[in-house]
Amino acid sequence: MRHLSARAVVSIADPEPIVEAVCAHLAEYDTDIRRDGGTHRIFYDFGSGSLRALSEAIELEAEARDISGLFYMRMALAAHLKEFAGAPSPEIVWAGDGDDIETPPNFRPVSVRTVRDITPHMRRITFAGEGLDRFADDENLHLGLIIPPEGGELVWPTVGRDGLLKWDPERPTPALRRYTVRSCDPAAGTLDIDFVLHDDAGPGTAFALRAQPGVMAGLAGPVGGSIVRGRDWYLLAGDETALPAISRFLEILPADTPGRALIEVAGPQEEQPIGNGAITVEWIHRGGDRAGLRLSEAVRAVEFPPSASSPYVWAACEFNAFKAIRNHLRTERGLKKEDHLVVAYWRQGEFVDRAPGNE
């Protein structure tokens, strides 16, 4: 299959500090970045890209297997470059595949069919719509959810020459957040998303709290998110925001796959029936401790079985716990990069928009 590609050369007077700042920020969240001479190559599961400082310019390149992946790769590069370049905002014009995109690819309007609470702080919303087949893909578990403002209509964005979303300035701007597909039934035309209900509600929680049958939203993607297969032992770890992904992994992996799943929640009332196989599910109750503290301690205490010749660790949680777990796996366990994936789905006091956590 031919890969799609796009390129942009962005005029910037002092490019190297901006390239370094972008890459340092991405590295903080454990993005796969590899330096090749003066080029910084960035790898996501939906595509790859690069930044290279030229004389008073930055060269951006994006590549992906399909138009959806290319769309997200261009958007990621452009958004980070503009964020760290500051004012005045640099002009970015993409050329190559996808330069004729006028509306985001693979967007689908959906309506709320049912709403039910799985636990006191986990709400499952079933959406109904057409053309949901692509969201049933076990190799692409994450999607973009377009959330209309309260009382506002669902409107589609257009795509600017810089690859970023453009909204009608005369209408309230929707929010775009990433979520994990908890389940999808293309034949029934339904898709489930689980929302963590916070007291300090962000756009996702606010939508979940007001959702009722008939309310409209939009889906984009899917975009990445999968479990490495074929290992002989697994350790899965996360908090409430990781529960939908861990639940899917337990359903996807063969039933005889051994391992442990460590899940930190507020208390016993937040446990839910998940799991199907040889992976043992263990619930960790946070109580009054800060989020992720007990989870990171539990990960440190895990003994890998001597018989495991190819173990794999996947973890997703709050940013500070993410750093502690990642550091432990790399420095104390000595795990190679291909043997683990640790991501921050949220950060205390703010929402990590780049991560597919279920806010």
Residue pairs with C-beta under 8 A, 6 or more apart in sequence:
1 65
3 63
3 64
3 65
4 63
4 64
4 65
4 66
4 67
4 69
4 70
4 96
4 97
4 98
5 61
5 62
5 63
5 70
5 96
5 97
6 61
6 62
6 63
6 70
6 74
6 94
6 95
6 96
6 97
6 98
6 99
6 163
7 59
7 60
7 61
7 62
7 94
7 95
7 96
8 59
8 60
8 78
8 92
8 93
8 94
8 95
8 162
9 54
9 57
9 58
9 59
9 60
10 57
10 58
10 59
10 60
10 81
10 90
10 91
10 92
11 56
11 57
11 90
11 91
12 18
12 56
12 57
12 58
12 85
12 90
13 56
14 56
15 53
15 54
15 56
15 57
15 58
16 53
18 53
18 58
18 81
18 84
18 85
19 40
19 51
19 52
19 53
19 58
21 84
22 40
22 51
22 80
22 81
22 83
22 84
23 33
23 40
23 42
23 51
25 80
25 84
26 33
26 42
26 80
27 33
29 343
29 344
29 352
29 354
29 355
30 322
30 326
30 342
30 343
30 344
31 42
31 43
31 44
32 42
32 43
32 44
32 337
33 40
33 41
33 42
33 43
34 40
34 41
34 43
35 41
38 52
38 53
39 50
39 51
39 52
40 50
40 51
40 52
41 48
41 49
41 50
42 48
42 49
42 50
42 51
42 76
42 77
44 72
44 73
44 76
44 224
45 224
45 225
45 226
46 64
46 68
46 69
46 72
46 73
46 140
46 223
46 224
47 62
47 63
47 64
47 65
47 69
47 70
47 72
47 73
48 62
48 63
48 64
48 73
49 60
49 61
49 62
49 63
49 73
49 74
49 76
49 77
50 59
50 60
50 61
51 58
51 59
51 60
51 77
51 81
52 58
52 59
52 61
58 81
60 77
60 78
60 81
60 92
60 94
62 70
62 73
62 74
62 77
62 94
63 70
63 73
64 70
64 72
64 73
67 97
67 98
67 101
67 105
68 105
68 106
68 221
68 222
68 223
69 223
70 97
70 98
71 98
71 101
71 104
71 105
71 159
71 163
72 221
72 223
74 94
74 98
74 163
75 163
75 164
75 165
76 354
77 163
78 92
78 94
78 162
78 163
78 164
79 164
81 90
81 92
82 89
82 90
82 92
82 162
82 164
91 162
92 161
92 162
92 163
93 161
93 162
94 161
94 162
94 163
98 163
99 161
101 159
102 158
102 159
103 156
103 157
103 158
103 159
104 156
104 157
104 159
104 165
104 220
106 134
106 220
106 221
106 222
107 146
107 156
107 218
107 219
107 220
108 129
108 130
108 131
108 132
108 218
108 219
108 220
109 129
109 154
109 216
109 217
109 218
110 127
110 128
110 129
110 132
110 191
110 216
110 217
110 218
110 219
111 127
111 128
111 129
111 213
111 214
111 215
111 216
111 217
112 125
112 126
112 127
112 128
112 211
112 212
112 213
112 214
112 215
112 216
112 217
113 126
113 127
113 128
113 190
113 213
114 125
114 126
114 213
115 123
115 124
115 125
115 126
115 208
115 211
115 212
115 213
116 123
116 124
117 123
117 124
118 124
118 194
118 272
119 265
119 269
119 270
119 271
119 272
120 197
120 269
120 270
121 196
121 197
121 198
121 240
121 266
121 270
122 194
122 195
122 196
122 197
122 240
122 243
122 270
122 272
123 194
123 195
123 197
123 208
123 209
123 211
124 182
124 192
124 193
124 194
124 195
125 192
125 193
125 195
125 208
125 211
126 190
126 191
126 192
127 190
127 191
127 192
127 193
127 217
127 219
128 189
128 190
129 189
129 191
129 219
130 189
132 184
132 186
132 189
132 190
132 191
132 219
133 186
134 140
134 221
134 222
135 143
135 181
135 184
135 186
135 191
135 219
135 221
135 222
136 181
136 184
136 185
136 186
137 222
138 226
138 248
138 252
139 226
140 221
140 222
140 223
140 224
140 225
140 226
141 180
141 181
141 222
141 224
141 225
141 226
141 245
141 248
141 356
142 178
142 179
142 180
142 181
142 221
142 222
142 223
142 224
142 225
142 356
143 178
143 179
143 181
143 219
143 220
143 221
143 222
143 223
144 176
144 177
144 178
144 219
144 220
144 221
144 223
145 176
145 177
145 178
145 179
145 193
145 204
145 217
145 218
145 219
145 220
146 154
146 156
146 157
146 174
146 175
146 176
146 217
146 218
146 219
146 220
147 174
147 175
147 176
147 177
147 203
147 204
147 207
147 217
148 154
148 155
148 172
148 174
148 216
148 217
149 172
149 173
149 174
149 175
150 206
150 210
152 171
152 172
152 174
153 171
153 216
154 174
154 216
154 217
154 218
155 167
155 168
155 171
155 174
156 218
157 165
157 166
157 167
157 174
158 165
158 166
159 165
159 166
160 166
165 176
167 173
167 174
174 218
175 203
175 204
175 207
176 220
177 202
177 203
177 204
177 351
177 353
177 359
178 223
178 353
178 354
178 355
178 356
178 357
179 193
179 195
179 204
179 244
179 356
179 357
179 358
179 359
180 193
180 194
180 225
180 244
180 245
180 248
180 356
180 357
180 358
181 191
181 192
181 193
181 222
181 244
181 248
182 192
182 193
182 194
182 244
182 247
182 248
183 191
183 192
183 248
184 190
184 191
184 192
185 191
191 219
193 244
193 358
194 243
194 244
194 358
195 204
195 205
195 207
195 208
195 358
195 359
196 205
196 240
196 241
196 358
196 359
197 205
197 208
197 209
198 205
198 359
201 209
202 351
202 359
203 359
204 358
204 359
205 359
207 217
224 356
225 245
225 356
227 248
227 249
227 252
227 253
227 314
228 312
228 314
228 338
228 341
229 252
229 253
230 310
231 257
231 310
231 311
231 312
232 258
232 307
232 308
232 309
232 310
232 311
233 258
233 259
233 304
233 305
233 307
233 308
233 310
233 311
233 312
234 249
234 253
234 257
234 258
234 259
234 260
234 279
234 311
234 312
234 313
234 314
235 259
235 260
235 261
235 262
235 299
235 302
235 304
235 311
235 312
235 313
235 314
235 315
236 246
236 249
236 250
236 259
236 260
236 261
236 262
236 279
236 313
236 314
236 315
237 261
237 262
237 263
237 295
237 298
237 299
237 313
237 314
237 315
237 316
237 317
237 325
238 245
238 246
238 262
238 263
238 264
238 295
238 315
238 316
238 317
238 345
239 263
239 264
239 265
239 286
239 291
239 292
239 295
239 316
239 317
239 318
239 321
239 345
240 264
240 265
240 266
240 270
240 358
241 316
241 317
241 345
241 346
241 357
241 358
241 359
242 263
242 315
242 316
242 317
242 345
242 357
243 263
243 265
243 272
243 274
243 358
244 358
245 316
245 356
246 261
246 263
246 274
246 314
247 274
249 314
250 261
250 274
250 275
250 276
250 277
250 279
250 281
251 276
253 277
253 279
254 277
255 276
255 277
255 278
256 277
256 278
257 277
257 278
257 279
258 278
258 279
258 305
259 278
259 279
259 280
260 279
260 280
260 282
260 302
261 275
261 279
261 280
261 281
261 282
262 282
262 284
262 295
262 298
262 299
262 302
263 281
263 282
263 283
263 284
264 284
264 285
264 286
264 291
264 292
264 294
264 295
264 298
264 317
265 271
265 283
265 284
265 285
265 286
266 285
266 286
266 287
267 285
267 286
267 287
268 283
268 285
271 283
274 281
275 281
282 298
284 294
284 295
284 298
285 294
286 293
286 294
290 320
290 348
291 317
291 318
291 321
291 348
292 317
292 318
292 320
292 321
292 322
292 324
293 321
295 317
295 321
295 325
296 317
296 321
296 324
296 325
296 328
299 315
299 325
299 328
299 329
300 328
300 332
304 311
304 333
310 339
311 339
312 339
312 340
313 329
313 335
313 339
313 340
313 341
313 342
314 340
314 341
314 342
315 322
315 325
315 326
315 340
315 341
315 342
315 343
316 322
316 342
316 343
316 344
316 345
316 355
316 357
317 325
317 344
317 345
318 344
318 345
318 346
318 347
318 348
319 344
319 346
319 347
319 348
319 352
320 347
320 348
322 342
322 343
322 344
323 344
325 342
326 340
326 342
329 335
329 340
329 342
330 340
343 355
344 352
344 355
345 352
345 355
345 356
345 357
345 358
346 352
346 355
346 357
346 359
351 359
